[in-house]
Amino acid sequence: MHSRFELIDLYDLYGELFTKKQQEYFEDYYFSNLSLAEIAENRKVSRNAIHNQIKNTEEKLLYYEENLKLYHRNQKIKQLIQPLDESIRSSIEELL
């Protein structure tokens, strides 16, 4: 099981690859902390449909990271730039 924070970090990198509906469900669940029932009621769909969409999105986030490794590379770069001057490090982190 992957942590909530890890999934949110991955979503920050790969979120634009999802449909508008998948983005809305994921953001309602992870960013707005709505329950599946609340999202289903607000969106006028079944709780099971919301659950399936969120699980599908989570699986795709992990798949994208497994293959593209953007999060892993960003973390590695952050480790490598730690010894650099603060202004240089900040400039590089903005690019990440």
Biopython code that builds the backbone (N, CA, C, O; Angstrom):
import numpy as np
from Bio.PDB.StructureBuilder import StructureBuilder

atoms = [
    (1, "MET", "N", (0.847, -1.190, 0.000)),
    (1, "MET", "CA", (0.000, 0.000, 0.000)),
    (1, "MET", "C", (0.881, 1.237, 0.000)),
    (1, "MET", "O", (1.833, 1.331, 0.774)),
    (2, "HIS", "N", (0.572, 2.149, -0.838)),
    (2, "HIS", "CA", (1.336, 3.388, -0.926)),
    (2, "HIS", "C", (0.655, 4.456, -0.087)),
    (2, "HIS", "O", (-0.566, 4.485, 0.062)),
    (3, "SER", "N", (1.494, 5.334, 0.454)),
    (3, "SER", "CA", (0.948, 6.355, 1.342)),
    (3, "SER", "C", (0.172, 7.406, 0.565)),
    (3, "SER", "O", (0.373, 7.612, -0.632)),
    (4, "ARG", "N", (-0.700, 8.045, 1.277)),
    (4, "ARG", "CA", (-1.506, 9.137, 0.734)),
    (4, "ARG", "C", (-0.597, 10.225, 0.157)),
    (4, "ARG", "O", (-0.853, 10.760, -0.922)),
    (5, "PHE", "N", (0.469, 10.541, 0.899)),
    (5, "PHE", "CA", (1.379, 11.602, 0.473)),
    (5, "PHE", "C", (2.144, 11.223, -0.791)),
    (5, "PHE", "O", (2.390, 12.071, -1.649)),
    (6, "GLU", "N", (2.513, 9.970, -0.904)),
    (6, "GLU", "CA", (3.202, 9.515, -2.103)),
    (6, "GLU", "C", (2.284, 9.625, -3.323)),
    (6, "GLU", "O", (2.710, 10.076, -4.387)),
    (7, "LEU", "N", (1.041, 9.217, -3.165)),
    (7, "LEU", "CA", (0.091, 9.307, -4.274)),
    (7, "LEU", "C", (-0.165, 10.760, -4.674)),
    (7, "LEU", "O", (-0.303, 11.067, -5.858)),
    (8, "ILE", "N", (-0.228, 11.648, -3.689)),
    (8, "ILE", "CA", (-0.419, 13.072, -3.994)),
    (8, "ILE", "C", (0.787, 13.630, -4.734)),
    (8, "ILE", "O", (0.635, 14.396, -5.685)),
    (9, "ASP", "N", (1.992, 13.247, -4.297)),
    (9, "ASP", "CA", (3.204, 13.692, -4.999)),
    (9, "ASP", "C", (3.220, 13.192, -6.441)),
    (9, "ASP", "O", (3.583, 13.930, -7.358)),
    (10, "LEU", "N", (2.828, 11.945, -6.632)),
    (10, "LEU", "CA", (2.776, 11.398, -7.990)),
    (10, "LEU", "C", (1.719, 12.112, -8.819)),
    (10, "LEU", "O", (1.922, 12.367, -10.006)),
    (11, "TYR", "N", (0.598, 12.433, -8.198)),
    (11, "TYR", "CA", (-0.465, 13.150, -8.904)),
    (11, "TYR", "C", (0.024, 14.531, -9.347)),
    (11, "TYR", "O", (-0.331, 14.998, -10.430)),
    (12, "ASP", "N", (0.835, 15.180, -8.516)),
    (12, "ASP", "CA", (1.398, 16.479, -8.902)),
    (12, "ASP", "C", (2.217, 16.367, -10.184)),
    (12, "ASP", "O", (2.244, 17.297, -10.991)),
    (13, "LEU", "N", (2.877, 15.244, -10.369)),
    (13, "LEU", "CA", (3.692, 15.040, -11.572)),
    (13, "LEU", "C", (2.873, 14.574, -12.779)),
    (13, "LEU", "O", (3.087, 15.042, -13.897)),
    (14, "TYR", "N", (1.953, 13.667, -12.550)),
    (14, "TYR", "CA", (1.269, 12.990, -13.649)),
    (14, "TYR", "C", (-0.216, 13.341, -13.786)),
    (14, "TYR", "O", (-0.889, 12.803, -14.666)),
    (15, "GLY", "N", (-0.726, 14.208, -12.958)),
    (15, "GLY", "CA", (-2.156, 14.491, -12.930)),
    (15, "GLY", "C", (-2.753, 14.941, -14.247)),
    (15, "GLY", "O", (-3.907, 14.631, -14.544)),
    (16, "GLU", "N", (-1.988, 15.661, -15.032)),
    (16, "GLU", "CA", (-2.510, 16.170, -16.311)),
    (16, "GLU", "C", (-2.755, 15.059, -17.329)),
    (16, "GLU", "O", (-3.378, 15.294, -18.364)),
    (17, "LEU", "N", (-2.273, 13.862, -17.043)),
    (17, "LEU", "CA", (-2.464, 12.743, -17.963)),
    (17, "LEU", "C", (-3.839, 12.086, -17.818)),
    (17, "LEU", "O", (-4.200, 11.212, -18.606)),
    (18, "PHE", "N", (-4.597, 12.506, -16.815)),
    (18, "PHE", "CA", (-5.894, 11.903, -16.533)),
    (18, "PHE", "C", (-7.029, 12.736, -17.104)),
    (18, "PHE", "O", (-6.875, 13.920, -17.405)),
    (19, "THR", "N", (-8.182, 12.075, -17.244)),
    (19, "THR", "CA", (-9.368, 12.785, -17.724)),
    (19, "THR", "C", (-9.821, 13.778, -16.662)),
    (19, "THR", "O", (-9.429, 13.683, -15.499)),
    (20, "LYS", "N", (-10.636, 14.712, -17.069)),
    (20, "LYS", "CA", (-11.176, 15.718, -16.146)),
    (20, "LYS", "C", (-11.930, 15.040, -14.997)),
    (20, "LYS", "O", (-11.799, 15.438, -13.839)),
    (21, "LYS", "N", (-12.711, 14.025, -15.326)),
    (21, "LYS", "CA", (-13.491, 13.307, -14.320)),
    (21, "LYS", "C", (-12.563, 12.612, -13.314)),
    (21, "LYS", "O", (-12.798, 12.680, -12.108)),
    (22, "GLN", "N", (-11.522, 11.951, -13.800)),
    (22, "GLN", "CA", (-10.575, 11.290, -12.907)),
    (22, "GLN", "C", (-9.873, 12.309, -12.003)),
    (22, "GLN", "O", (-9.666, 12.057, -10.816)),
    (23, "GLN", "N", (-9.515, 13.450, -12.570)),
    (23, "GLN", "CA", (-8.884, 14.500, -11.778)),
    (23, "GLN", "C", (-9.819, 14.997, -10.682)),
    (23, "GLN", "O", (-9.407, 15.160, -9.534)),
    (24, "GLU", "N", (-11.068, 15.234, -11.037)),
    (24, "GLU", "CA", (-12.039, 15.737, -10.060)),
    (24, "GLU", "C", (-12.248, 14.744, -8.927)),
    (24, "GLU", "O", (-12.248, 15.136, -7.760)),
    (25, "TYR", "N", (-12.427, 13.468, -9.246)),
    (25, "TYR", "CA", (-12.639, 12.453, -8.216)),
    (25, "TYR", "C", (-11.419, 12.342, -7.308)),
    (25, "TYR", "O", (-11.544, 12.301, -6.084)),
    (26, "PHE", "N", (-10.239, 12.293, -7.924)),
    (26, "PHE", "CA", (-9.003, 12.170, -7.140)),
    (26, "PHE", "C", (-8.830, 13.379, -6.218)),
    (26, "PHE", "O", (-8.510, 13.228, -5.039)),
    (27, "GLU", "N", (-9.039, 14.554, -6.753)),
    (27, "GLU", "CA", (-8.871, 15.776, -5.964)),
    (27, "GLU", "C", (-9.922, 15.874, -4.859)),
    (27, "GLU", "O", (-9.611, 16.305, -3.749)),
    (28, "ASP", "N", (-11.154, 15.480, -5.148)),
    (28, "ASP", "CA", (-12.185, 15.472, -4.107)),
    (28, "ASP", "C", (-11.782, 14.540, -2.966)),
    (28, "ASP", "O", (-11.933, 14.878, -1.792)),
    (29, "TYR", "N", (-11.275, 13.382, -3.319)),
    (29, "TYR", "CA", (-10.940, 12.375, -2.320)),
    (29, "TYR", "C", (-9.657, 12.725, -1.558)),
    (29, "TYR", "O", (-9.630, 12.662, -0.329)),
    (30, "TYR", "N", (-8.604, 13.090, -2.276)),
    (30, "TYR", "CA", (-7.305, 13.302, -1.635)),
    (30, "TYR", "C", (-7.063, 14.734, -1.160)),
    (30, "TYR", "O", (-6.417, 14.935, -0.131)),
    (31, "PHE", "N", (-7.559, 15.714, -1.876)),
    (31, "PHE", "CA", (-7.291, 17.101, -1.499)),
    (31, "PHE", "C", (-8.404, 17.698, -0.635)),
    (31, "PHE", "O", (-8.141, 18.464, 0.292)),
    (32, "SER", "N", (-9.645, 17.338, -0.950)),
    (32, "SER", "CA", (-10.775, 17.881, -0.185)),
    (32, "SER", "C", (-11.210, 16.953, 0.943)),
    (32, "SER", "O", (-12.081, 17.300, 1.741)),
    (33, "ASN", "N", (-10.600, 15.771, 1.005)),
    (33, "ASN", "CA", (-10.896, 14.784, 2.048)),
    (33, "ASN", "C", (-12.368, 14.403, 2.126)),
    (33, "ASN", "O", (-12.906, 14.189, 3.212)),
    (34, "LEU", "N", (-13.012, 14.321, 0.969)),
    (34, "LEU", "CA", (-14.399, 13.874, 0.927)),
    (34, "LEU", "C", (-14.437, 12.352, 0.912)),
    (34, "LEU", "O", (-13.544, 11.706, 0.365)),
    (35, "SER", "N", (-15.462, 11.792, 1.508)),
    (35, "SER", "CA", (-15.629, 10.338, 1.480)),
    (35, "SER", "C", (-16.153, 9.931, 0.104)),
    (35, "SER", "O", (-16.614, 10.762, -0.678)),
    (36, "LEU", "N", (-16.068, 8.632, -0.166)),
    (36, "LEU", "CA", (-16.608, 8.126, -1.433)),
    (36, "LEU", "C", (-18.093, 8.426, -1.535)),
    (36, "LEU", "O", (-18.585, 8.793, -2.602)),
    (37, "ALA", "N", (-18.800, 8.271, -0.438)),
    (37, "ALA", "CA", (-20.245, 8.540, -0.428)),
    (37, "ALA", "C", (-20.529, 10.014, -0.712)),
    (37, "ALA", "O", (-21.454, 10.332, -1.461)),
    (38, "GLU", "N", (-19.753, 10.904, -0.130)),
    (38, "GLU", "CA", (-19.955, 12.340, -0.365)),
    (38, "GLU", "C", (-19.692, 12.704, -1.824)),
    (38, "GLU", "O", (-20.445, 13.468, -2.429)),
    (39, "ILE", "N", (-18.621, 12.151, -2.380)),
    (39, "ILE", "CA", (-18.302, 12.426, -3.789)),
    (39, "ILE", "C", (-19.421, 11.886, -4.673)),
    (39, "ILE", "O", (-19.872, 12.565, -5.595)),
    (40, "ALA", "N", (-19.864, 10.671, -4.391)),
    (40, "ALA", "CA", (-20.935, 10.052, -5.181)),
    (40, "ALA", "C", (-22.202, 10.886, -5.128)),
    (40, "ALA", "O", (-22.860, 11.083, -6.149)),
    (41, "GLU", "N", (-22.541, 11.368, -3.968)),
    (41, "GLU", "CA", (-23.743, 12.193, -3.829)),
    (41, "GLU", "C", (-23.594, 13.513, -4.591)),
    (41, "GLU", "O", (-24.513, 13.941, -5.290)),
    (42, "ASN", "N", (-22.439, 14.149, -4.452)),
    (42, "ASN", "CA", (-22.199, 15.427, -5.144)),
    (42, "ASN", "C", (-22.200, 15.272, -6.663)),
    (42, "ASN", "O", (-22.666, 16.157, -7.382)),
    (43, "ARG", "N", (-21.681, 14.154, -7.143)),
    (43, "ARG", "CA", (-21.536, 13.937, -8.585)),
    (43, "ARG", "C", (-22.695, 13.159, -9.200)),
    (43, "ARG", "O", (-22.750, 12.970, -10.416)),
    (44, "LYS", "N", (-23.621, 12.709, -8.352)),
    (44, "LYS", "CA", (-24.799, 11.967, -8.820)),
    (44, "LYS", "C", (-24.419, 10.677, -9.549)),
    (44, "LYS", "O", (-24.988, 10.341, -10.587)),
    (45, "VAL", "N", (-23.441, 9.964, -8.979)),
    (45, "VAL", "CA", (-23.042, 8.654, -9.494)),
    (45, "VAL", "C", (-22.936, 7.701, -8.305)),
    (45, "VAL", "O", (-23.038, 8.125, -7.154)),
    (46, "SER", "N", (-22.735, 6.433, -8.583)),
    (46, "SER", "CA", (-22.666, 5.456, -7.497)),
    (46, "SER", "C", (-21.330, 5.544, -6.757)),
    (46, "SER", "O", (-20.316, 5.975, -7.306)),
    (47, "ARG", "N", (-21.366, 5.129, -5.516)),
    (47, "ARG", "CA", (-20.160, 5.087, -4.695)),
    (47, "ARG", "C", (-19.138, 4.141, -5.327)),
    (47, "ARG", "O", (-17.936, 4.408, -5.308)),
    (48, "ASN", "N", (-19.630, 3.035, -5.885)),
    (48, "ASN", "CA", (-18.752, 2.056, -6.520)),
    (48, "ASN", "C", (-18.049, 2.655, -7.744)),
    (48, "ASN", "O", (-16.883, 2.350, -7.994)),
    (49, "ALA", "N", (-18.734, 3.487, -8.492)),
    (49, "ALA", "CA", (-18.118, 4.132, -9.658)),
    (49, "ALA", "C", (-16.979, 5.044, -9.214)),
    (49, "ALA", "O", (-15.928, 5.087, -9.852)),
    (50, "ILE", "N", (-17.189, 5.766, -8.130)),
    (50, "ILE", "CA", (-16.139, 6.646, -7.595)),
    (50, "ILE", "C", (-14.960, 5.807, -7.137)),
    (50, "ILE", "O", (-13.808, 6.106, -7.453)),
    (51, "HIS", "N", (-15.260, 4.755, -6.388)),
    (51, "HIS", "CA", (-14.199, 3.872, -5.887)),
    (51, "HIS", "C", (-13.363, 3.321, -7.041)),
    (51, "HIS", "O", (-12.133, 3.345, -6.987)),
    (52, "ASN", "N", (-14.024, 2.829, -8.072)),
    (52, "ASN", "CA", (-13.315, 2.264, -9.223)),
    (52, "ASN", "C", (-12.449, 3.297, -9.925)),
    (52, "ASN", "O", (-11.315, 3.002, -10.303)),
    (53, "GLN", "N", (-12.966, 4.499, -10.100)),
    (53, "GLN", "CA", (-12.198, 5.561, -10.758)),
    (53, "GLN", "C", (-10.965, 5.949, -9.942)),
    (53, "GLN", "O", (-9.882, 6.132, -10.497)),
    (54, "ILE", "N", (-11.131, 6.073, -8.637)),
    (54, "ILE", "CA", (-9.999, 6.457, -7.784)),
    (54, "ILE", "C", (-8.949, 5.347, -7.776)),
    (54, "ILE", "O", (-7.758, 5.632, -7.895)),
    (55, "LYS", "N", (-9.366, 4.099, -7.640)),
    (55, "LYS", "CA", (-8.422, 2.972, -7.654)),
    (55, "LYS", "C", (-7.696, 2.896, -8.992)),
    (55, "LYS", "O", (-6.492, 2.643, -9.038)),
    (56, "ASN", "N", (-8.425, 3.113, -10.070)),
    (56, "ASN", "CA", (-7.820, 3.101, -11.402)),
    (56, "ASN", "C", (-6.777, 4.206, -11.522)),
    (56, "ASN", "O", (-5.697, 3.988, -12.072)),
    (57, "THR", "N", (-7.096, 5.377, -11.014)),
    (57, "THR", "CA", (-6.163, 6.504, -11.053)),
    (57, "THR", "C", (-4.921, 6.198, -10.226)),
    (57, "THR", "O", (-3.801, 6.470, -10.660)),
    (58, "GLU", "N", (-5.115, 5.635, -9.041)),
    (58, "GLU", "CA", (-3.973, 5.271, -8.191)),
    (58, "GLU", "C", (-3.064, 4.270, -8.896)),
    (58, "GLU", "O", (-1.842, 4.416, -8.881)),
    (59, "GLU", "N", (-3.662, 3.258, -9.512)),
    (59, "GLU", "CA", (-2.880, 2.246, -10.222)),
    (59, "GLU", "C", (-2.104, 2.859, -11.385)),
    (59, "GLU", "O", (-0.947, 2.510, -11.619)),
    (60, "LYS", "N", (-2.738, 3.766, -12.103)),
    (60, "LYS", "CA", (-2.052, 4.420, -13.219)),
    (60, "LYS", "C", (-0.916, 5.313, -12.733)),
    (60, "LYS", "O", (0.134, 5.375, -13.372)),
    (61, "LEU", "N", (-1.112, 6.005, -11.611)),
    (61, "LEU", "CA", (-0.034, 6.824, -11.050)),
    (61, "LEU", "C", (1.188, 5.965, -10.750)),
    (61, "LEU", "O", (2.314, 6.338, -11.076)),
    (62, "LEU", "N", (0.960, 4.832, -10.136)),
    (62, "LEU", "CA", (2.065, 3.928, -9.812)),
    (62, "LEU", "C", (2.702, 3.352, -11.072)),
    (62, "LEU", "O", (3.921, 3.192, -11.136)),
    (63, "TYR", "N", (1.888, 3.044, -12.064)),
    (63, "TYR", "CA", (2.394, 2.540, -13.339)),
    (63, "TYR", "C", (3.270, 3.588, -14.026)),
    (63, "TYR", "O", (4.360, 3.274, -14.504)),
    (64, "TYR", "N", (2.795, 4.825, -14.073)),
    (64, "TYR", "CA", (3.571, 5.885, -14.700)),
    (64, "TYR", "C", (4.910, 6.072, -13.991)),
    (64, "TYR", "O", (5.947, 6.215, -14.639)),
    (65, "GLU", "N", (4.882, 6.070, -12.676)),
    (65, "GLU", "CA", (6.126, 6.253, -11.938)),
    (65, "GLU", "C", (7.069, 5.068, -12.132)),
    (65, "GLU", "O", (8.282, 5.244, -12.245)),
    (66, "GLU", "N", (6.511, 3.877, -12.169)),
    (66, "GLU", "CA", (7.331, 2.689, -12.379)),
    (66, "GLU", "C", (8.074, 2.758, -13.703)),
    (66, "GLU", "O", (9.211, 2.299, -13.811)),
    (67, "ASN", "N", (7.431, 3.329, -14.705)),
    (67, "ASN", "CA", (8.028, 3.381, -16.033)),
    (67, "ASN", "C", (8.805, 4.657, -16.313)),
    (67, "ASN", "O", (9.845, 4.608, -16.971)),
    (68, "LEU", "N", (8.328, 5.792, -15.832)),
    (68, "LEU", "CA", (8.970, 7.070, -16.131)),
    (68, "LEU", "C", (9.939, 7.534, -15.041)),
    (68, "LEU", "O", (10.919, 8.222, -15.329)),
    (69, "LYS", "N", (9.666, 7.159, -13.805)),
    (69, "LYS", "CA", (10.527, 7.453, -12.663)),
    (69, "LYS", "C", (10.822, 8.943, -12.443)),
    (69, "LYS", "O", (11.909, 9.299, -11.989)),
    (70, "LEU", "N", (9.865, 9.803, -12.762)),
    (70, "LEU", "CA", (10.074, 11.243, -12.573)),
    (70, "LEU", "C", (10.201, 11.611, -11.101)),
    (70, "LEU", "O", (11.057, 12.417, -10.736)),
    (71, "TYR", "N", (9.361, 11.031, -10.254)),
    (71, "TYR", "CA", (9.423, 11.322, -8.822)),
    (71, "TYR", "C", (10.760, 10.865, -8.243)),
    (71, "TYR", "O", (11.409, 11.594, -7.494)),
    (72, "HIS", "N", (11.149, 9.672, -8.594)),
    (72, "HIS", "CA", (12.418, 9.120, -8.112)),
    (72, "HIS", "C", (13.598, 9.995, -8.546)),
    (72, "HIS", "O", (14.499, 10.264, -7.750)),
    (73, "ARG", "N", (13.592, 10.427, -9.777)),
    (73, "ARG", "CA", (14.677, 11.285, -10.287)),
    (73, "ARG", "C", (14.682, 12.640, -9.595)),
    (73, "ARG", "O", (15.745, 13.166, -9.265)),
    (74, "ASN", "N", (13.509, 13.204, -9.374)),
    (74, "ASN", "CA", (13.423, 14.488, -8.671)),
    (74, "ASN", "C", (13.992, 14.376, -7.261)),
    (74, "ASN", "O", (14.705, 15.270, -6.802)),
    (75, "GLN", "N", (13.679, 13.285, -6.578)),
    (75, "GLN", "CA", (14.187, 13.082, -5.223)),
    (75, "GLN", "C", (15.710, 12.934, -5.222)),
    (75, "GLN", "O", (16.392, 13.451, -4.337)),
    (76, "LYS", "N", (16.223, 12.239, -6.203)),
    (76, "LYS", "CA", (17.665, 12.059, -6.329)),
    (76, "LYS", "C", (18.366, 13.397, -6.590)),
    (76, "LYS", "O", (19.413, 13.682, -6.009)),
    (77, "ILE", "N", (17.780, 14.204, -7.464)),
    (77, "ILE", "CA", (18.346, 15.518, -7.763)),
    (77, "ILE", "C", (18.338, 16.386, -6.514)),
    (77, "ILE", "O", (19.313, 17.087, -6.247)),
    (78, "LYS", "N", (17.259, 16.351, -5.749)),
    (78, "LYS", "CA", (17.183, 17.142, -4.521)),
    (78, "LYS", "C", (18.283, 16.748, -3.539)),
    (78, "LYS", "O", (18.843, 17.606, -2.856)),
    (79, "GLN", "N", (18.593, 15.458, -3.466)),
    (79, "GLN", "CA", (19.678, 15.006, -2.602)),
    (79, "GLN", "C", (21.030, 15.534, -3.100)),
    (79, "GLN", "O", (21.871, 15.965, -2.312)),
    (80, "LEU", "N", (21.215, 15.491, -4.396)),
    (80, "LEU", "CA", (22.495, 15.914, -4.968)),
    (80, "LEU", "C", (22.748, 17.414, -4.825)),
    (80, "LEU", "O", (23.900, 17.838, -4.733)),
    (81, "ILE", "N", (21.698, 18.211, -4.805)),
    (81, "ILE", "CA", (21.890, 19.664, -4.748)),
    (81, "ILE", "C", (21.921, 20.210, -3.316)),
    (81, "ILE", "O", (22.114, 21.409, -3.119)),
    (82, "GLN", "N", (21.736, 19.352, -2.327)),
    (82, "GLN", "CA", (21.742, 19.815, -0.936)),
    (82, "GLN", "C", (22.994, 20.602, -0.563)),
    (82, "GLN", "O", (22.876, 21.617, 0.124)),
    (83, "PRO", "N", (24.181, 20.184, -0.983)),
    (83, "PRO", "CA", (25.387, 20.928, -0.582)),
    (83, "PRO", "C", (25.564, 22.282, -1.296)),
    (83, "PRO", "O", (26.437, 23.064, -0.917)),
    (84, "LEU", "N", (24.765, 22.558, -2.300)),
    (84, "LEU", "CA", (24.929, 23.788, -3.067)),
    (84, "LEU", "C", (24.461, 25.008, -2.283)),
    (84, "LEU", "O", (23.725, 24.901, -1.302)),
    (85, "ASP", "N", (24.906, 26.154, -2.744)),
    (85, "ASP", "CA", (24.482, 27.429, -2.181)),
    (85, "ASP", "C", (22.956, 27.531, -2.246)),
    (85, "ASP", "O", (22.337, 27.049, -3.195)),
    (86, "GLU", "N", (22.355, 28.161, -1.234)),
    (86, "GLU", "CA", (20.895, 28.263, -1.124)),
    (86, "GLU", "C", (20.242, 28.855, -2.369)),
    (86, "GLU", "O", (19.222, 28.343, -2.830)),
    (87, "SER", "N", (20.810, 29.920, -2.917)),
    (87, "SER", "CA", (20.193, 30.564, -4.088)),
    (87, "SER", "C", (20.249, 29.654, -5.315)),
    (87, "SER", "O", (19.299, 29.599, -6.096)),
    (88, "ILE", "N", (21.344, 28.954, -5.478)),
    (88, "ILE", "CA", (21.467, 28.024, -6.606)),
    (88, "ILE", "C", (20.505, 26.858, -6.407)),
    (88, "ILE", "O", (19.814, 26.451, -7.341)),
    (89, "ARG", "N", (20.461, 26.323, -5.189)),
    (89, "ARG", "CA", (19.577, 25.193, -4.883)),
    (89, "ARG", "C", (18.114, 25.584, -5.120)),
    (89, "ARG", "O", (17.347, 24.799, -5.677)),
    (90, "SER", "N", (17.729, 26.783, -4.704)),
    (90, "SER", "CA", (16.353, 27.236, -4.897)),
    (90, "SER", "C", (16.008, 27.345, -6.373)),
    (90, "SER", "O", (14.911, 26.974, -6.791)),
    (91, "SER", "N", (16.944, 27.852, -7.158)),
    (91, "SER", "CA", (16.713, 27.973, -8.598)),
    (91, "SER", "C", (16.505, 26.606, -9.248)),
    (91, "SER", "O", (15.639, 26.432, -10.106)),
    (92, "ILE", "N", (17.305, 25.661, -8.826)),
    (92, "ILE", "CA", (17.185, 24.303, -9.397)),
    (92, "ILE", "C", (15.868, 23.659, -8.953)),
    (92, "ILE", "O", (15.191, 23.014, -9.754)),
    (93, "GLU", "N", (15.507, 23.833, -7.675)),
    (93, "GLU", "CA", (14.273, 23.237, -7.179)),
    (93, "GLU", "C", (13.041, 23.808, -7.871)),
    (93, "GLU", "O", (12.047, 23.100, -8.032)),
    (94, "GLU", "N", (13.086, 25.053, -8.277)),
    (94, "GLU", "CA", (11.973, 25.639, -9.027)),
    (94, "GLU", "C", (11.759, 24.934, -10.354)),
    (94, "GLU", "O", (10.630, 24.832, -10.835)),
    (95, "LEU", "N", (12.830, 24.452, -10.940)),
    (95, "LEU", "CA", (12.736, 23.739, -12.206)),
    (95, "LEU", "C", (12.148, 22.342, -12.040)),
    (95, "LEU", "O", (11.582, 21.775, -12.975)),
    (96, "LEU", "N", (12.293, 21.804, -10.840)),
    (96, "LEU", "CA", (11.760, 20.468, -10.584)),
    (96, "LEU", "C", (10.276, 20.563, -10.386)),
    (96, "LEU", "O", (9.617, 19.549, -10.156)),
]
sb = StructureBuilder()
sb.init_structure("model")
sb.init_model(0)
sb.init_chain("A")
sb.init_seg("    ")
for serial, (resi, resn, name, xyz) in enumerate(atoms, 1):
    if name == "N":
        sb.init_residue(resn, " ", resi, " ")
    sb.init_atom(name, np.array(xyz, "f"), 0.0, 1.0, " ", f" {name:<3s}", serial, name[0])
structure = sb.get_structure()
